[in-house]
Amino acid sequence: VFKPYGLSCEYKNYDEDILKNNLLNKIPVIIEARDKDAKYPEAFIVDRYRRSAYRTTNVYHYTYDNLPEGTMIPYVPDSIVYIYNTPYIDQIGINWGRGTAYQEPSKWYPITGDWRLYSGWPYNYNDNRKIIYFNTSGLNRRQH
């Protein structure tokens, strides 16, 4: 069905790079995962992401040591350098498929780590994660 569009569907162990590439190409993925104490796995859709970038501020202040007494010290203003890293995907949005009562569109989950339906939910879907995704090798890929 999807072959004419350069897509094929695959199922494998959870892979962050596959998740990122699909989301950057605006293609959602299905994740299957289980809590270590749950009897059955859950499946849900990951359909959005957030990027983060950090800014480092370096302030350079000039000082003069061991100058002979009476030496004029020139005024050198502080210099500030801002360094920005490349934005990277660090959070995802999960559609839990349980109706609006459980959807938290403003809630973001770490790309790795704990995934709970809501705070206080007894299950944490961080075991045996699998990904069902469109193989986008036929598409032009964007960088993450």
N, C-alpha and C positions, 0 to 999 in steps of 0.2 A: 504494500500500500504506500509506503513512504519512499521507496527506492527512487521514483522519478524526481524526488526532491533532494536526493543525496543523503537520506537519513536511513538508519537501521536501528532497531531497538536491541539493547543488550542488558544483561543482568549479571552483576559480579559483586565482589566485596566492595564496601564503601571506599571511595577514592576521592579525596578533596579536590584534586586537579580536574577530575571528570565533572564533579559538581560545579566548580568554578567556570569551566569552559562552557558548560551548558547554560548556566545562568547568564554569563556574559553574552551569549548568543540568543538570549531571551527565550530559552527553552527550559521549562520546568523539569524536575526529576521526581521520581518516586523513591522514597527511602523506606526500607523495611528494617525494623530493629526490634529488639526485645529488652525488657528489663530482666536481670538475672533471676528474679523470683517469679516472673510472669509465666503463665503456661503457654501463651501464644504470642507470636510477634504482632506488632502493629505496623501498618503502612500509612504513610502520609506524604503529602506533596510539599516540596521545597520550591517556592516560586519567586522569591525575591532575595536580595542581598543588600548589605551595607558595606561600604568601604571606609577604612580609617587611614589617616595619615598623621604623622607626628611632626611637630616643629621643634627643633632644637635651637635654643638661643645661646649664642656665645658672646659674652661681653669681654672686651679687651680693655684693660685699664693699665696705663703705663706708669711705672714707678722708676725712680732713679735711686740707686744705692751707691754708697762710697764716693760721693762727689766731694771735692774740696769745699771747705766752708766758704760761703759767699758766692758760690757759683749760681748763676741765673738758671732757673729750671724753666724750660719752655713749656707752655701749656699745650698739651696734646689731648684733644677730646677723646672720650671713650669711643670705642668703635664697637658696633653691634652687628653680628652676622647671624642671619637666620638660615637654617638648613632644613629643607623639607624632604622627607622620604617619599618614595613612590607609593601612592595609595594601594592598599591591598584589601581583599575581601576577608573580613574577620567575623561577620555575623550573617545569619540567614533568617528568613521568614518562613515559618512552617504553617501550612494549612493542614490542620489535624483531621479534617473531614468529619467533624462531630457536630455540625450545625453551629449556629451563631452563639449559642450559650458558652461554648468553649473557645471560640476564636478570639484571639487577642492580636488584631492587626498591628498594634503598636509595640508588640513584644518581639524582641530579637533574641536569637539563640546563638551561642558560640558555634563556629564551624566545627570545632571539636569540643568534647566535654559533655556536660549534662543537658539532656533534652527532656523536660517534664511538661506535660500538658498545661499545668498551671502550678503556682506555688502551693505546696502541700499535697500535690498529687503523689500517690504512693509509688508510682512506677517511674523509673528513669531509663529512657530508651537509649542506652549507650553500649549495649552488648550486641554482638553478632550483626552489625549493620551491613546491609546490602543496598545496592543502588540499581534501579531500573532507569535507564536513560536512553536518549537518542544518541547514537554514535554520530557525531557531527563532522566526521572526517571529510565528508563531501562538501562542507560549508567553509567559507572563509572564517578563520578563527580570529578572535580578538585576544589581546594579551590580558593577563590578570596580574 
